[in-house]
Amino acid sequence: MEYTVLELGRATGASVDTIRYYQTLGLLPAPRHVGRNAVYDDAHVERLERIQALSQRGFSLKAIQAVLEAGDGPSSDRALLA
């Protein structure tokens, strides 16, 4: 499915400012562009939901970035424990 930034915000409960802030930090990948329009997809929704879940569990954005960079698996688990 494809989303505008507003639709992505509605789908995840995040504000447009938060989405753009996460992009600036590198937590959320940049959208693809169709002309002048930014287009997000389900991978963005999943990533944003993961960021929100980790944030709600008390992890800092720096820790979340380390977890996301580690990917899934044992190295991700080690990043969470660190």
Secondary structure, 3 states (H helix, E strand, C coil): CCECHHHHHHHHCCCHHHHHHHHHHCCCCCCEEECCEEEECHHHHHHHHHHHHHHHCCCCHHHHHHHHHHCCCHHHHHHHHC
